């Protein structure tokens, strides 16, 4: 008798005979019956899943995502502002628009705010640079609560800043001396964001003109036009301030290259075209920590590297308009978003070689430009050895990630092929756990995920789990 005829016969049987057949099958094959029972226990209740989805939809409806063009109606205790700094559970927000447009007294005011709990529930993170809706404002004590976040036009994660228009990669000629490979890492990290960037070399007063001409020619071959600047002689400050005007820019670079000193010099320089001399646009922020000068440290005489003076990300206003974000210095960008296939497009030299004779393509679509047959990229350029070094590093990281975390997250059920090629689902046993969890515990764990705060996300930002696992493996 075929399987189709058996199924048709089973459909005609009365329910009590079907239950009796299942009971006899369970007695004759207790192993399969036990596996089916375990599978049912490991699967969450459909009612619980439906309640979780409904709960998420209700939470999301309480704080619908706002588009950049939205203009929500504001009450007397509401305002729209920009997050300029974040520390612990508090955020400083500068008011851009209030309920009454003619009430200019509240514009530019700095509010100390907390994030509404519903935003944490739905995992809507608030970053420095976000445009937010603030409610429950106490205009006397200058406090409030962030109720919603506008959609971002751009975002970088290292450091975490939203709505970035421009990147300023800053290195110093001397103290500490610029290292070509470290500079390449920062440039690749900046190129991977897709945000326009400017390369600046600071402390030019410590080098002679011959060294500056050599570096200018060298960087021109890399595909960059550097801006030479100095905090002491004020060289290049007008050029930088003209480039950064009316934009939200992020300044990145190693510790000790003079980021905080350059920010203080740019904010104090008022000779740029378009700077306002008679009016103070930040009157409400005078005397606040947001308007004070940034702390400046000295370069270590023992290691030749800078000391960390900036602890958190903060947006600072420029006299010519716009904001400049001061970020903590770090000597090794993670390059976690760069893959072995995308690395080549972040080198201007490779892009130029592929575009010399029109939009060219290598013979193989997955060409890594390391000497494959039909490759258009030659190895007669300065940073080719840096490209190979970074490519090897990314390969090792991706292989480790594949070995440790797998290509995809495994589910709690696996398929087992039985007699006559019949596939049967059975629960995947958890390692080192011999007692299975109760159905109540499994269902409750699903609901507990909704109560997780953003503390785990903040700790992952400080150190990527892949990097942490690689460090533990090497120890």
MARNU-729494 format. One record per residue: x, y, z of N, C-alpha, C in turn; residue in one letter. Coordinates in steps of 0.02 Angstrom, whole numbers, plus 50000, padded with zeros to 5 digits. Example, Ala and Ser with C-alpha at 12.3 -4.5 7.8 and 13.67 -1.06 7.14 Angstrom:
BEGIN
506604971650390506154977550390506604983550390a/506424988850354506844994750357506455000250394s/
***
This chain:
BEGIN
500434994050000500005000050000500455006250000x/500305011049959500715017049954500585021850012x/501035026850018500975031750072500355036150062x/500205037749998499605041949983498975038350004x/498925031549990498325027950009498255027350084x/498835026750120498815026450193498555033050221x/498785038750193498555045250217497815046150204x/497585043850146496875044450131496455040150177x/496705034050193496345029750239496325032550309x/496885035850329496905038650397496415044450404x/496305048250351495835053750355495115051250364x/494955045050341494275042450347494155039250414x/494685037950454494595034650518494285039350569x/493895036750615493615040950669494165043250716x/494055048750754494575051550798494815046750851x/494365042550880494585038150935495065032850909x/494975030550845495445025650817496125028850804x/496135035350784496775038850772497155039550837x/496805041350893497135041950957497395035250980x/497005029850968497225023150987497845021150947x/497855022950883498435021350841499065025050867x/498985031350886499545035050913499795032050978x/499345029751020499545026751084499935020251071x/499695016151024500045009951009500735011450980x/500775016550936501425018350908501915020650961x/501665024351011502095026651065502345020951107x/501915015951118502135010051157502645006051118x/502535005151053502995001251013503655004851000x/503645011350995504255015250982504305020851033x/504525019251095504535024451147505045029951134x/505585028351096506105033451084505835039151042x/505485037450988505195042750946504665046750984x/504275043251025503765046751065504095051651113x/504645049551144504985054051191505285060051155x/505555058751095505845064251057505305069251036x/504735066851016504185071350998503955075451058x/503945072251116503755075851177504265081151194x/504925079551187505445084551200505395090251150x/505245088651087505175093851037504615098651055x/504055096151079503495100351099503685104851158x/504075101951205504265105851264504755111351247x/505195110151198505685115151180505395120551135x/504835119351104504525124351062504095129051105x/504185135551098503785140151138503055139951118x/502635141651165501925141651154501745146951102x/501295145251056501095149951004500745156051034x/500395155151087500065160851119500575165651147x/501125162951175501655167251201501985171151145x/502125167851089502425171351032501955176751005x/501325175151002500845180150977500795186051025x/500825184651090500805190151139501435194351135x/502015191151122502635194951117502615199651056x/502385197050998502345201250939501855206950948x/501295205550980500795210850993501075216151040x/501455213851090501755218451138502265222951104x/502655220051058503145224151022502805229350978x/502265227250944501905232050902501605237650943x/501345235951002501055241151044501595246051068x/502185243351086502725247751107502965252251051x/503035249350990503255253250933502745258650915x/502105257250924501595262250909501615268050959x/501885266851018501945272351067502495277251047x/502995274951008503535279350986503675277950912x/503235279950866503355278650795503965282550771x/504335279350725504945282450699504775288750660x/505135294050674505025300550643505505301350584x/505255303450527505675304850469505995311750477x/506545313150442506865319750449506415325650431x/505915324550388505465330050367504855330850412x/504765326350461504185326850505504245333050550x/503665336150560503625341850606503055340550655x/503195336650707502665334950754502435341050793x/501785341450809501545347050850501855346850920x/502055352550945502395353051009501955356551060x/501975354051121501635357351176502135362151210x/501895365251264502335369951299502925366551332x/502855360151348503395356451382503755351751334x/503715353051269504065348951220504505353351176x/505025350251147505485353851103505865348651062x/506165351051008506585346950965507305349450972x/507765344850982508455346850992508945341650965x/509585343050976510125338750953510525336351014x/510665329851016511065326951070511785328851058x/512085332351105512775334851097513275330951140x/513055327251189513515323251229513115317951266x/513465312651284513155307051319513645304351370x/513405303551431513825300851484513375297251534x/513545290851546513155286651590512435286251563x/511935287751604511235287451583510945294251565x/511365299351560511135306151547511405308551480x/510995312751448511185315651384511035323151385x/511495326751354511405334051349511125335651280x/510565339151280510205340751218510155348351212x/510345350951154510285358051140509645359251099x/509215363651122508565364851092508645368551026x/508335365850973508345368950907507685372450890x/507125369750915506475372750903506015371150962x/505615376050982505155375251038504435375851013x/503955375851059503255375951040503055382351006x/503355387851026503205394350997503835396950962x/503795397850896504375399850859504625406850879x/504175411050904504395417750923504725417750992x/504695412151027505005411951093505745410051085x/506155415051068506855413751054507255412751118x/506955413751175507325413051238507525405851252x/507135401051226507285394051239507735390851187x/507825394151130508255391351078508985391551100x/509335386051089510035385751110510125383651182x/509575382651218509635380651289509855373351293x/510275371951342510525365151353510105361751407x/509845355751390509425351951436509775345451455x/509745343651518510005337251541509435332251541x/509485327151498508915322751485509085315451499x/508555311651513508585304451516508195301651457x/508295295251442507945292051386507315288551412x/506775289451376506145286251395506215278651392x/505895275351440505965268051446505725264351384x/505205266951351504935263351294505445262951237x/505895267851231506415267651180506915262051195x/507045260951259507485255451278507155248651265x/506495248351276506145242151266506165239851193x/506095244551147506085242851076506775243451045x/507295244051087507995244151063508135249851015x/507835255551026507975261450985508505265651021x/509115264851001509675267951036509735275251017x/509935279351064510045286551054510795287851053x/511035290951000511745292450991511865299950993x/512485301751005512685308750999512605310850927x/512285316650916512145318950848511435317650826x/511055313650865510365312250847509925318450857x/509445319150813508915324250820508345320950857x/508155323650914507685320150959507115324750977x/506565321450999505985324851027506015324351102x/506045329951136506105330251209505445332351239x/505225328851290504605330451325504725331051400x/504175332851435504205333751508504765338451528x/504825344151492505375348751503505235353251562x/505725353851604505725358751658506185364451637x/505875369951613506285375351585506675379051639x/506475378351701506835381751756507465377851774x/507375371351788507955367251807508315364351747x/508065365651686508385363451623508475355851622x/507915352451629507905345151625507355342751580x/507395336451557506875333851513506965326351502x/506565323851455506565316651440506515315751365x/506965311751336506965310451265506405305451250x/505915307651210505325303451196505355299951129x/505735302551081505775299451016506395301850980x/506585298150927507195299650889507005300150816x/507265305250782507155305950710507615301150672x/507395299350613507785294750572508455297850553x/508995293750555509665296250542509815295950467x/510195300850445510425300850375511095297350368x/511475296650422512105293050421512275291150493x/512735286250499512915283850565513595280450562x/514015281750609514645278250617514665275250687x/514975269550693514985265850756515635266350793x/516155268750761516815269150794517145275850777x/516985281050816516565281450876515825282050858x/515365280550906514645280850891514385287950886x/514265290350825513995296950812513505296350755x/512945300050759512425299850708512415306350669x/512145305950608512045311850564512695315450551x/513205311650532513865314550518513895316550444x/514135322550431514205325150363514925324550337x/515405324450382516105325050361516555321850413x/517105318750390517615315850435518265319550426x/518575321250482519235324450482519735319650514x/520155316650473520675312050497521295316250513x/521485316350577522025320650600522605316550625x/523195318050598523835315150621524325320750632x/524865319350666525385324350678526025322350644x/526395327350619527035325950587527545323350637x/527575326350696528035324450749527655324350815x/527915320450861527665320150930526905318850935x/526665313050918527025307150892527125307450817x/527645304050793527805303950722527285299850685x/527095302250628526585298850588526865292150563x/526485286850571526665280250548526235278550486x/526535277150429526145276050368525625270450374x/525805264950407525325259450412524735261250457x/524865264550513524325266750557523875271850521x/524185276350483523795281150444523365277550393x/523635272250363523245268450314522635265150347x/522725262550407522155259550442521605264650455x/521785270550477521275275750489520935277850424x/521315278350370521025280350306520545275050280x/520725268650287520285263250266519645263150307x/519715264150372519115264450415518665270250396x/518965276150380518575281950360518245280750292x/518615277750245518345276450178517755271650182x/517775266850229517245261850233516575264750254x/516575270650285515945273650306515565276850248x/515905278450193515585281750137515465289150148x/515755292050201515665299150217516265302950190x/516175308850160516745312750136517245314150192x/517895313950175518405314750226518935319850204x/519265322550253519835327050243520415324750286x/521005324350257521605322250293521995328450313x/522155329150377522545334850402523135332350442x/523705335650434524315334150471524465340050516x/524505338750581524575343950631525305344450654x/525445349650693526105351050722526635351850668x/526465355550616526945356450561527515361050582x/527445364650638527995368950660528595364950684x/528505358450696529055354250719529445351050662x/529235352150599529585349250541529785354750493x/530295353350452530525358250402530105357750339x/530195362650296529785362850235529945357050188x/530555354650190530735348950147530335342750165x/530255341550230529865335650252529135336450234x/528885342650238528175343750221528055342650147x/528515344950104528435343850032528465336450016x/528905332850051528955325650039528305322050058x/528015323950115527395320750135526815322750089x/526815328950065526285331050020526305327149954x/526905326149927526985322149866526805314849879x/526985312349936526845305349953526095304049959x/525765308449995525045307650005524655308949941x/524935313149897524605314249832524615307849791x/525145303849795525165297449761524665292549792x/524525293349857524025289149889523315290949866x/523235297149841522575299349820522255304449866x/522655307849907522385312649956522755319249950x/522395324649965522685331349967522685333650040x/523245333150075523255334650147523225342150160x/522975343750219522975350550244523465350850303x/523975355050296524465355850350524225361350397x/524235359850461523975364550510524415364650572x/524325369850613524705370650674524295374650723x/524275372050785523915375750837524315381750862x/524975381450857525395386950882525445392650832x/525585391050769525665396250719525015398150683x/524465394650698523805395750667523795394250592x/524285390650569524315388950498523765383850481x/523405385150428522905380550403522245380750440x/522175384850492521545384950530520975387850489x/521115393150450520595396050408520355390950356x/520815387150328520625382150278520185376750308x/520385374350367519985369150400519305371750420x/519275377750446518635380450468518175381750408x/518465383550351518065384450291517785377750267x/518175372450273517945365750252517405363150299x/517465364550364517015361650414516385365850426x/516325371550393515775376050409515105372850391x/514605374150433513905372050422513835364450412x/514275360650445514235353450441514345350450511x/514125344250518514275340350578514865335850561x/515435337450589516055333850572516305330050633x/516645324550619516945320450671517695320350660x/518075321950711518795321950707519055315450739x/519445311650702519705305250725520455305150715x/520785301150756521505300450751521795297550814x/522435295750815522745292850874522775297950931x/522915295450990522995299751048523635303851042x/523595310151062524185314351064524325318351001x/523895317750949524035321450888523765328650891x/523415330450945523195337350954522475338450934x/522045333450942521335334450923520995339650966x/521065338951032520735343751077521025350751069x/521685351251060521995357851050521755361050985x/521685356950932521455359650868520725361950874x/520315358250911519625360350920519585367050957x/519985367851009520005374251045520225379850999x/520715378450955520965383650909520435385350857x/520075380350831519565381650781518975385450811x/518795383950873518235387350904518415394450924x/519065395750935519275402450952519465406650892x/519525403550833519705407150773519085410150741x/519075416750733518485420250707518635423850642x/519195422050609519365425450547519075422150485x/518725416450494518445412950437517875416950407x/517775416350342517245419850308516575417250332x/516135421750351515475419750373515405419250448x/515945420150486515905419650558515525425650586x/515115424550636514725429850667515125433050722x/515205439650720515625443150768515205446950820x/514635449350800514255453650844513765449750887x/513505444150863513005440450899513295433950925x/513065432050983513275425651013512695420751006x/512785415750961512245411050948512165405951004x/512645405551050512635400551103512595403951171x/512185409151175512145412951237511885408651294x/511405404251280511115400151334511585394751358x/512125393451323512585388251343513215390951375x/513265397551383513845400451416513885398051488x/514485396151509514575393751576514475386351584x/514215382851532514105375651536514735372051515x/514755365551532515335361451513515375360651438x/514795361251404514795360351332515165366051297x/515195371951327515495377751295516225378751318x/516445375151369517125376051393517625372951345x/518255374851353518775372051312518915364851332x/519155360951284519295353951296519955353151334x/519975347851375520585346351412521125344151364x/521735346351377522305344951334522835341351375x/523105335851347523635332051380524285332551341x/524815329851370525475329951339525655322951315x/526115322651267526345316351241526825313151290x/526755306551299527185302951346527905302951321x/528365304651364529075304751346529365297651343x/529045292951375529295286051375529105282251312x/528465282451294528235278551237528195282651173x/528185289351179528115293551120527405294051095x/526935291351133526235291651113525845296351158x/525245298051134524835302751172524485299351230x/524265303351278523875300951334523145302551323x/522705298151346521985299051336521725304551383x/521475309851353521175315251392520425315851379x/520195314151318519485314251302519185307451318x/518665307451361518365301251385517725299451349x/517365304251323516725302751291516645307251230x/516155305451188516025309151127515585315151143x/515755320951114515355326951125515385331251062x/514805334251045514765338950989514885346051015x/515335349650982515515356351003515365361250947x/515075367150962514895371950909515515375650884x/515515377050820516035381050788515775388150776x/516225392950780516015399950771515765401250701x/516005397450652515785398350583515165394350566x/514855391050616514265386950604514445379650599x/513995375450621514115368250620514385365650687x/514495359150689514745355850749515355351750732x/515775350850782516365346650776516375341950835x/516405335550821516385330450874517085328650895x/517225329550959517845327250987517745320151013x/518195315650994518115308551010518725306051047x/518655300851088519235297851121519715295051070x/520355296051082520865293551036520955286051042x/521075282850986521225275650986521745274450931x/522215269950945522785268950901522675263650848x/522165259350856522055253950808521305253550792x/521085256250735520385255250716520235247850705x/519625245950720519445238850719519365236050649x/519135240150601519005237850532518505232050530x/518035231950576517565226350581517065226250523x/516945231950491516485232150434516825230850368x/517475230250368517855229250306517935221750294x/517755219350236517835212350217518405211750167x/518615205650154519165204550107518955206350036x/518315206150021518075208049955517995215549947x/517865219050001517745226349997518365230450013x/518905227250036519505231050056519795234949998x/519805232149938520135235449882519815242049864x/519155242649871518825248849851518955254549899x/519285253249955519445258550002520155261149993x/520495259049940521145261649922521075265749858x/521185272249860521125276349798521585274049743x/522165271149759522625268949707522305263349666x/521965258649699521645253049663521065255649621x/520685260249649520125263049610520385266649548x/520945270049554521225273649496521455268749443x/521775263149464522005258249415521425255049377x/520875253849412520305250749379519935255549333x/520045262049341519685267049302520125270549251x/520755268349243521205271849197520955271449125x/520775265549102520535264549034519775263549032x/519445267649070518725266749076518565261949132x/517925260749145517745256149199517975249049182x/518565247149208518845240649195518655235549247x/518685229249229518545223749274519075218349266x/519235215249321519695209649319519345203549290x/519755198449274519475192449242518995188649288x/519135188949353518715185449402518335190549444x/517695189049456517275193749495517495194249567x/517795188849594518015188849664518765190049669x/519045193749622519765195049621519975199149682x/520485197049717520755200549775521355204849758x/521545205049694522095209349670522765207649703x/522905201249705523545198949733523925194749683x/523825196349618524195192949566523805187549531x/523135187749533522735182749497522795183949422x/522695178649382522705179449308522175184349285x/522375189049243521915193949217521755199649263x/522145200549317522025206049365522315212449337x/521925217849341522145224349315522565228349364x/522605226149426522975229749478523685226949482x/524165231449474524865229449479525115230849549x/525695228149565525975228849632526515234049638x/526545238949592527075243949593526845250449624x/526495250049680526295256049716526475255249789x/526565260849824526885260849891526485256749942x/525845257549942525445254449996525215247349979x/525515244349929525315237549911525475232649968x/526045233550002526215229250059525725230250116x/525495236450127524995237750179524335234350161x/524155234550096523545231250074523575223750087x/524135220650072524215213450084524185211850158x/524485216150199524485215050272523775215450300x/523405220550279522715221250302522285215550275x/522415213250214522025207850185522135201350225x/522755199950244522895194050285522545194550353x/522555200550382522235201450447521485200250443x/521165202850390520445202050382520285194750368x/520705191250330520585184150317520595180050382x/521095181450424521145177950488520535179250531x/520305185550532519715187250572519095183850546x/518995183750479518405180550452518415172950462x/519005169850456519045162650470518905161150543x/519155165350587519015164350658518275165250672x/517975170250641517255171450651516845165650625x/517035162750568516685157050541516765150950585x/517365150150613517495144250655517165144850723x/517125150850750516865151850818516115152850819x/515875157250775515165159150777514755155650724x/515065152750672514695149250620514415154050569x/514185151150515513895155250461513205157850479x/512845154150521512175156450541512025153450609x/511565156350643511385154150709510955147750704x/511175142650739510805136350736510175136750777x/509655133550752509025133550788509005128050841x/508455127450874508385122450926508135115750901x/508035115150835507795108950806508245106950748x/508405100550744508795097950688508415092250655x/508565090950592508235085650554508665079350554x/508355073650567508695067250568508375062750516x/508795059750473508555055450420508475048350448x/507875045750445507745039050472507675033950417x/507275028850428507185023450380506815025950318x/507015023150261506725024850196506805032250179x/507315035450210507455042450194506965047450222x/506565045350272506075049850301506435054550350x/506335061050343506635066050386506185067350445x/506475067150505506095068250566506435073650608x/506055078450631506325083850671506385081650743x/506955083550774507065082050844507435087850876x/507355088950941507675094650973508435093950973x/508765099650965509495099850968509705100551041x/510095095751065510295095751135510795101151148x/510715104651203511195109751223511795106551257x/512405108951243513005105851272513025106851348x/513245101651382513355101751454512715103151493x/512155101551464511515102351499511105095951488x/511005092151541510675085751535509945085951558x/509765091451591509075092151613508735097251568x/508185095251539507845099851495507425104751536x/507355110751508506985115951542506235114851535x/505885117251584505165116751582504875121551530x/504265120151509503945124451460503845131451486x/503715132051550503625138651580504265142651578x/504835139351590505475142851588505645145151518x/505505140851469505645142651399505225148551378x/504575148451393504145153951374504325160451411x/504515159851474504695165751512505335168951486x/505805164751462506435167451435506305171851374x/505785170151335505615174251277505375181151298x/504955181251350504695187651374505235191651409x/505735188251439506265191951473506695195851425x/506715193651362507115197351313506855204351302x/506195205251313505915211851304506115216651359x/506335213951416506505218151473507245219651477x/507635217251427508355218651428508475226051414x/508935228951450509115235851439509675236251388x/509895242351373510425243451324511125242851354x/511175240251415511835239751446512285235051407x/511985229451382512395224751344512645227851280x/512225231951247512445235151185513005239951197x/513005243651254513525248451268514185244951282x/514165239151316514785235551328515065232551265x/514645230551217514885227851154515215233151111x/514985239551119515295244851081516015246051102x/516155245251166516835246451190517315241251165x/517075234951156517515229751131517085224651093x/517235223651030516845219150989516905212051014x/516365207951013516405201151039516895196751000x/516985198150935517465194250897518165195750920x/518325202150930518985203950954519105201151024x/518575201351067518665198751134518785191251133x/518425187551090518535180351085519225178651058x/519475182651011520145181450984520675182651037x/520565187751079521035189051132521045183251182x/520445180651200520425175151247520735168851219x/520685167851153520985162051123521745162451123x/522015168551116522735169451114523055169051182x/522665169951236522945169751302523105162651324x/
***
